[in-house]
Every structure is written in structure tokens, then in C-alpha cells.
Amino acid sequence: MLWRGLSSPMVRAAAGIKNFIAGGYKLAEPLPKEGWPESRGLLSSINRVLLELNAYHAFQINQAIEERAKAQALLETITDGVLLVDDRGQLIHSNRRALELLGLHGQGPVQLPDSVTKPEFVQPLRELLASEEKNTRSDLSAAIEADGESVERNFRLISRQFQLATLKRPGRVVIIRDVTIEKEIEGARETFFHMITHDMRAPICSIQGYTELMQKEPVAQPNTGKYLDAIMRSSDRLKGMVEDILNTIKMERGQMALKPVAIDAGELCGRMVELHQPLAARRNIIFSAPPLAARIRFEGDLPLLERIIANLVGNALKFVPAGGAVSLACRTRGKDLLFSVADTGPGIPEGLREDVFRKHYQMDEHKHMGFGLGLAMCKMAVELHGGHIWADARAGGGAVFTFTIPLLEAADV
């Protein structure tokens, strides 16, 4: 009696629930209502719960399918190639554009970069996937078939690391972007800069030459000397901008050859202070250069090094508010000579400390303050010397720009 009224219905209910789960949460048929009234009531409630779970599961599946379809439609609509790769280089997902660019068939497991059939992409992808940096980028050129012809195109690989929630390990999103038009525009802009800067050099030299002659003549009016100084400072600034443009173009084209000479680090810093002291005084900024503990001599391209320091000091004086301070320091560290320019200005957000050295890059609040070439030129010039340059936060607020020059000779005199 107990078996028929209670135990048997419960055993069948348990078996039905197991079949429901094993069958992917699909209720093939309701559990039969049998046994005592209490058992039938319980079985009726279980049937309602299973029906609700069945409907909810179907809804979730439809939602997932719809979201996947939306994501796939978005991926296939954009013109960039998109890859989702795990930390072992296994392709998780991609759009058709990425498969076409890399020569992948998308059938069976795809291992990057080994499965890539377009040779130009293999090494950049290998370096990108092996990098421990969270964000990486790389530029390359590759021949692409278009309308039956092979066309040389420029591509940029942009990668960002992410955490795979289900696998508990990092993976990467890789974007393959065609930047051919951007490169052409950039080349046209460089050519334009090159042309106008060459044309600007002659009048600048003429302005400076005649200003120097007038400065040597007796001062006719009380303010004449002040006006001539202002003309000379402005022409110096304009000349520096022209030199930055020409130096940048030469270094990018590999046409810049260093002309190393013996340099006294203390004297170099002293000249930079003397050059920028009037501007600092006018802006009520304290500009200092602590004396070196010992005499340091090294070899480098003097005009290029002066432009590097002038750009760093000039930027600091430009952005530090009145009443602030800027300092230029020099010291040795192992086989390197370190120059640093520290300021009490607004500083640079951590995420932008590499971007500021990119050509034509400017923070939004500085868009009206030049061409965005100064720091890019500094980076190329320092690397041409075999050194490195970087930006840090200054303790107490502000920024510190530091660059190294290999120290071939350091002597205490």
C-alpha cells in the first residue's frame, strides 16, 4: 500500500527528472499523476516546474543564438579582419575578412601563426602572440589579390589581451586593418611639410641675420632692445620647429647620419639653462640645473642633442603654470648617461605616456599647440644614438622625461 501510494510515484518522478536533465532540459511528456492524493499533487507541481524550466531553457538558447547572429553580422559587416585567439595560438573565432587576408580555410583546428599561408603575416603574428604586453601593434606590407591583380597594401595589426572567462586564462583579440590610405595621406603630409620647411628656412635666416645686426647697433629707443629680443626668440622657435620637421623626415627615411663630437655634459646643460632662462623668468617659473658632481664627457651629435633637450625643456615651460618649477639634471648610470627634465605641471596620464612619442599625437587639450612632432623627433634622435626615452610621473605631481645616451667615455676632471 505504501509502495503504491508514495514510494513508486517518487521513484518514477526521480527517474523522470534525470531523463529531463539528460535530454537537455526537454520535457518529452509530463510525469504521470499516480498514488495517493498528496503524491499526485507533488507530481503536478514537479510537472509545472519542469515545464517552466523547459520554456526558460528554450528562451535562453534562442537568446544565445540571436546574440551570436548579431555578433557575427557585426563582424562580417566591418572591413577589418577580426581574430579571437587563445593563449596557445588556437583560433577561437574570426570573421571572413580575417580568413581571406591570412589565407585560412577555417576548417578544423587552426593554429596561429603556423596555419597562415600568407608569408608576410607570419612573423608579425608570431611576435604579437608571443608578446607579454597587454596592447600591441605592428605594421606590415603584403600583396593582396584584387580584381585579378596583385596589389601591395599596408596593414596594421592591433592586439589586446583579455581574460577568457570560461577557460580562466588570457587570450587575444587581433584586428587586421588596412591602413594604405592613411599611409598615403601621411606620406603626402610629410612631402608637404618637407617642401614648406625648405622654403621657410631662407626667410628665417634672413630675419635672424638682420636682427643680429640691429642688436649690435646703438639702441635708438628704450624698448628697441626688448623688441629685437622678442623677434629673435620667435625666429629661434620657428627655426626649431622647421628643424624638427626636417630631422623627423630624414630619420624616418634613414637619411640622417650622426656627426659625433666630444661633448661636456655640464656645459651642454649650462647652455640649455642660459637659452631658456629668459622664457622661464617671464612666466615666473623657476628653472634650474643642479651642478654635476663630476665632469662628464661623452660623444654625440651636438645639434641633435641640443634639439632633444630644447624640446623637452620647451614643453615643460609651455605646460607648467606660473609659479611652478622645471629642472634639468644629468647623471651617469652604468654605461649610460641620463638626462632628465622634471616639471610641476599637470603630468601625463599613465595610459598616454607611450602615445605622446607618436608622430602627430597630441593630447586633446594641446591640439592647438604645434604639429605634435617634437617628442616624436626626440624619440627617433635618442634611438639613433642607441639610447631610450620615456616619461614618468614626478613624485609630488608633474612629469619627468628621461633619455639615455650610451656613455663611451666618462672622466672625472
VOGU-3710 file (C-alpha; in Angstrom, 3 decimals, decimal comma):
1> mlwrglsspm> 0,000/0,000/0,000  2,793/2,455/0,955  4,790/1,413/-2,097  1,894/2,029/-4,499  0,711/5,195/-2,809  4,010/7,041/-2,224  7,297/5,221/-2,947  6,587/4,088/-6,520  5,413/7,558/-7,734  8,515/9,189/-6,137
11> vraaagiknf> 10,885/6,676/-7,817  9,253/7,375/-11,202  9,428/11,136/-10,556  13,178/10,922/-9,774  13,774/8,896/-12,951  11,735/11,412/-14,968  13,779/14,349/-13,613  17,049/12,551/-14,503  15,774/11,957/-18,063  14,734/15,619/-18,260
21> iaggyklaep> 18,263/16,775/-17,384  19,971/14,180/-19,598  17,741/15,152/-22,504  18,917/18,763/-22,488  16,103/20,121/-20,311  13,416/18,989/-22,745  10,224/17,571/-21,290  9,157/14,751/-23,625  5,958/14,017/-21,636  4,596/15,008/-18,232
31> lpkegwpesr> 5,163/12,723/-15,258  2,067/10,524/-14,711  -0,054/11,527/-11,720  -0,485/8,418/-9,577  -0,520/7,223/-5,986  -2,035/8,988/-3,008  -3,577/12,466/-3,454  -0,514/14,003/-1,825  1,745/12,240/-4,367  -0,416/13,395/-7,279
41> gllssinrvl> -0,291/16,975/-6,007  3,508/16,811/-5,699  3,871/15,299/-9,191  1,628/18,038/-10,596  3,898/20,697/-9,033  7,013/18,950/-10,388  5,449/18,922/-13,879  4,846/22,666/-13,680  8,450/23,287/-12,599  9,794/21,099/-15,415
51> lelnayhafq> 7,612/22,903/-17,955  8,885/26,280/-16,702  12,494/25,068/-16,893  11,848/23,721/-20,392  10,472/27,081/-21,557  13,254/29,065/-19,841  15,960/26,869/-21,358  14,445/27,248/-24,830  14,297/31,024/-24,327  17,956/31,131/-23,249
61> inqaieerak> 19,033/29,096/-26,270  17,097/31,379/-28,614  18,648/34,428/-26,951  22,143/32,983/-27,299  21,546/32,127/-30,952  20,201/35,622/-31,608  23,138/37,329/-29,851  25,623/35,146/-31,730  23,903/36,016/-35,006  24,110/39,729/-34,149
71> aqalletitd> 27,795/39,471/-33,259  28,545/37,515/-36,418  26,625/40,014/-38,565  28,622/42,841/-36,993  31,935/41,040/-37,537  31,120/40,306/-41,167  29,987/43,886/-41,828  33,183/45,648/-40,716  36,056/45,864/-43,183  38,760/44,929/-40,649
81> gvllvddrgq> 39,825/41,346/-40,140  38,999/40,153/-36,610  40,522/37,155/-34,810  39,860/35,712/-31,368  42,826/33,593/-30,260  43,554/31,742/-27,015  46,890/31,882/-25,181  48,161/28,840/-27,105  47,553/30,424/-30,503  44,419/28,368/-31,198
91> lihsnrrale> 41,844/30,233/-33,290  38,564/30,539/-31,363  36,584/32,699/-33,776  37,099/35,043/-36,723  35,265/36,847/-39,482  35,555/36,039/-43,176  37,789/39,037/-43,892  40,488/37,767/-41,495  40,389/34,293/-43,067  40,820/35,803/-46,540
101> llglhgqgpv> 43,723/38,055/-45,538  45,641/35,272/-43,797  44,797/32,577/-46,335  42,990/30,406/-43,761  40,263/27,919/-44,643  38,547/27,862/-41,246  38,002/24,086/-41,338  39,320/22,014/-38,457  41,614/23,400/-35,744  43,587/26,467/-36,824
111> qlpdsvtkpe> 46,898/27,196/-35,085  48,348/30,689/-35,426  50,665/31,616/-36,982  51,574/28,123/-38,308  48,330/27,739/-40,297  48,716/31,140/-42,014  49,521/30,784/-45,733  50,272/34,487/-46,399  54,019/34,698/-45,502  54,041/38,463/-44,820
121> fvqplrella> 51,733/37,971/-41,807  53,526/35,008/-40,208  56,383/36,716/-38,349  54,399/39,791/-37,175  51,693/37,467/-35,817  54,292/35,275/-34,123  55,836/38,289/-32,346  52,428/39,703/-31,437  51,162/36,433/-29,906  54,436/35,908/-28,023
131> seekntrsdl> 54,377/39,417/-26,532  53,573/39,812/-22,835  52,294/43,361/-23,400  48,560/43,840/-22,923  48,283/46,074/-26,001  50,498/45,612/-29,051  50,611/46,848/-32,639  52,666/46,109/-35,718  52,756/47,440/-39,293  53,477/45,395/-42,408
141> saaieadges> 53,076/45,380/-46,183  51,513/42,479/-48,080  50,469/41,709/-51,647  46,698/41,183/-51,872  44,708/39,906/-54,844  42,203/42,494/-56,060  40,294/42,217/-59,359  42,692/39,550/-60,577  45,780/41,671/-59,843  48,306/41,596/-57,008
151> vernfrlisr> 48,266/44,935/-55,161  50,667/45,994/-52,405  48,735/47,113/-49,328  49,768/48,375/-45,891  48,264/46,678/-42,829  48,335/47,331/-39,104  47,916/44,514/-36,589  46,315/45,734/-33,358  46,059/43,328/-30,445  44,539/43,491/-26,986
161> qfqlatlkrp> 44,799/40,846/-24,308  41,686/39,699/-22,436  40,709/37,044/-19,928  38,719/34,065/-21,199  36,017/33,707/-18,531  35,305/30,047/-19,235  38,927/28,941/-19,567  40,378/31,118/-16,787  43,334/32,113/-18,936  44,237/35,048/-21,221
171> grvviirdvt> 43,525/35,253/-24,923  43,868/37,961/-27,571  41,666/39,909/-29,931  43,618/40,703/-33,100  42,438/43,359/-35,562  43,908/43,415/-39,089  43,341/46,903/-40,505  44,135/48,145/-43,990  45,933/51,474/-43,467  47,072/52,009/-47,051
181> iekeiegare> 45,097/55,240/-47,456  46,298/56,515/-44,067  49,904/55,846/-45,108  49,383/57,671/-48,408  47,887/60,678/-46,606  50,751/60,650/-44,119  53,277/60,486/-46,967  51,603/63,415/-48,704  51,648/65,400/-45,464  55,345/64,689/-44,982
191> tffhmithdm> 56,106/65,766/-48,534  54,141/68,962/-47,967  55,996/69,651/-44,701  59,291/68,975/-46,413  58,519/71,473/-49,156  57,311/74,309/-46,950  60,077/73,895/-44,373  62,753/74,186/-47,036  61,053/77,330/-48,304  60,762/78,735/-44,755
201> rapicsiqgy> 64,437/78,343/-43,918  65,636/81,246/-46,090  63,354/83,975/-44,633  64,030/82,741/-41,079  67,787/83,041/-41,634  67,262/86,482/-43,117  65,177/87,627/-40,093  67,776/86,327/-37,668  70,687/87,799/-39,600  69,263/91,314/-39,749
211> telmqkepva> 68,099/91,109/-36,120  71,618/90,229/-35,008  72,988/93,212/-36,989  70,447/95,560/-35,393  71,265/94,246/-31,910  74,880/95,301/-32,436  73,861/98,863/-33,357  73,310/101,534/-30,698  69,829/101,290/-29,193  67,690/104,075/-30,669
221> qpntgkylda> 64,686/103,812/-28,318  64,256/102,426/-24,779  62,163/99,472/-25,993  64,128/98,700/-29,160  66,330/96,097/-27,478  63,287/94,351/-25,956  61,541/94,229/-29,332  64,616/92,817/-31,051  64,932/90,133/-28,370  61,284/89,143/-28,952
231> imrssdrlkg> 61,902/88,902/-32,704  64,966/86,723/-32,140  63,138/84,410/-29,710  60,231/83,935/-32,101  62,537/83,252/-35,037  64,501/80,766/-32,909  61,284/78,957/-32,040  60,186/78,879/-35,685  63,616/77,668/-36,752  63,414/74,887/-34,147
241> mvedilntik> 60,050/73,729/-35,496  61,473/73,647/-39,036  64,471/71,638/-37,838  62,181/69,175/-36,049  60,198/68,562/-39,241  63,304/68,108/-41,402  65,051/65,920/-38,822  61,959/63,728/-38,445  61,655/63,182/-42,186  65,368/62,431/-42,549
251> mergqmalkp> 65,380/59,922/-39,684  62,247/58,170/-40,946  63,834/57,781/-44,363  67,122/56,605/-42,895  68,924/59,625/-44,338  70,148/61,078/-41,036  73,818/60,371/-40,280  75,131/61,252/-36,836  78,117/63,604/-36,598  79,516/62,715/-33,166
261> vaidagelcg> 81,817/65,103/-31,375  83,220/65,225/-27,833  80,702/66,953/-25,533  80,929/68,175/-21,975  77,621/67,275/-20,302  77,846/70,120/-17,763  78,469/72,719/-20,451  75,581/71,369/-22,522  73,175/71,674/-19,579  74,511/75,144/-18,821
271> rmvelhqpla> 73,815/76,339/-22,373  70,266/74,946/-22,204  69,612/76,808/-18,949  71,026/80,043/-20,376  68,909/79,654/-23,514  65,613/79,057/-21,675  66,120/81,173/-18,564  64,559/84,344/-20,096  61,358/82,475/-21,023  61,174/80,892/-17,559
281> arrniifsap> 61,652/84,276/-15,892  58,901/85,890/-17,998  56,492/83,126/-16,969  57,549/83,279/-13,315  58,862/79,677/-13,450  61,917/78,531/-11,519  64,263/76,810/-13,978  67,342/75,135/-12,542  70,053/72,620/-13,385  71,911/71,175/-10,374
291> plaarirfeg> 75,682/71,165/-10,926  77,215/67,814/-11,859  79,150/66,004/-9,141  81,992/65,389/-11,606  82,906/66,410/-15,130  81,332/64,072/-17,694  82,472/63,907/-21,289  80,786/61,823/-23,950  80,281/61,654/-27,716  77,147/62,575/-29,606
301> dlplleriia> 75,631/64,715/-32,340  75,622/68,091/-30,591  72,946/69,922/-32,655  70,612/66,915/-32,397  71,119/66,560/-28,634  70,503/70,282/-28,186  67,205/69,911/-30,071  66,181/66,976/-27,856  66,823/68,892/-24,628  65,359/72,110/-26,046
311> nlvgnalkfv> 62,131/70,280/-26,938  61,810/68,654/-23,515  62,564/71,889/-21,644  60,384/73,931/-24,010  57,419/71,568/-23,459  57,858/71,735/-19,695  57,935/75,552/-19,708  54,913/75,576/-22,002  52,683/73,463/-19,752  53,870/74,386/-16,242
321> paggavslac> 51,671/77,104/-14,698  53,164/80,343/-13,437  54,924/79,865/-10,131  55,921/76,289/-10,982  59,354/74,776/-11,426  61,358/72,940/-14,110  64,686/71,221/-13,568  67,273/69,744/-15,941  69,518/67,053/-14,480  72,308/64,830/-15,781
331> rtrgkdllfs> 73,969/61,792/-14,204  75,620/58,503/-15,110  74,142/55,050/-14,626  76,386/52,179/-15,549  77,381/52,629/-19,175  74,642/55,208/-19,838  74,389/58,951/-19,439  70,928/60,022/-18,246  69,373/63,423/-18,940  66,057/64,201/-17,257
341> vadtgpgipe> 63,645/67,135/-17,366  61,199/67,290/-14,464  58,334/69,736/-14,024  55,489/70,579/-11,653  52,874/70,725/-14,400  49,664/68,704/-14,840  51,557/65,492/-15,667  50,672/62,812/-18,232  48,110/60,034/-17,585  49,776/56,630/-17,334
351> glredvfrkh> 47,925/55,262/-20,350  49,257/58,056/-22,604  52,954/58,002/-21,641  53,873/55,968/-24,717  51,396/57,662/-27,067  52,964/61,118/-26,554  56,041/59,944/-28,501  53,967/59,047/-31,577  54,238/61,379/-34,550  51,445/63,982/-34,765
361> yqmdehkhmg> 49,948/62,748/-31,481  48,681/65,468/-29,163  46,523/65,320/-26,067  43,098/66,874/-26,634  43,848/69,963/-24,560  47,057/70,620/-26,544  45,716/70,303/-30,102  46,373/73,982/-30,847  49,983/73,958/-29,604  52,108/72,792/-32,547
371> fglglamckm> 52,414/69,929/-35,020  52,912/67,128/-32,489  56,386/66,347/-33,870  58,687/67,440/-31,040  58,549/64,322/-28,850  58,433/62,003/-31,858  61,624/63,635/-33,143  63,202/63,285/-29,674  62,428/59,557/-29,612  63,908/58,940/-33,059
381> avelhgghiw> 67,001/61,054/-32,314  67,646/59,310/-28,988  67,239/55,870/-30,585  69,564/56,933/-33,401  72,176/57,498/-30,680  71,445/53,999/-29,324  69,545/55,265/-26,272  65,998/55,183/-24,902  63,465/57,834/-23,837  60,428/57,556/-21,580
391> adaragggav> 58,001/59,578/-19,474  57,171/59,057/-15,795  55,139/60,722/-13,095  57,083/63,078/-10,855  56,840/62,491/-7,117  54,583/65,235/-5,797  52,921/65,847/-9,174  54,066/66,678/-12,668  56,057/64,767/-15,261  59,633/63,585/-15,760
401> ftftipllea> 61,079/62,928/-19,215  64,298/60,910/-19,207  66,551/59,768/-22,029  69,792/57,816/-22,115  72,868/58,116/-24,306  75,482/55,323/-24,327  78,482/56,598/-22,401  81,613/55,889/-24,418  83,850/57,962/-22,147  83,239/59,356/-18,660
411> adv> 86,067/61,094/-16,901  86,286/62,897/-13,593  88,388/66,009/-14,022
//
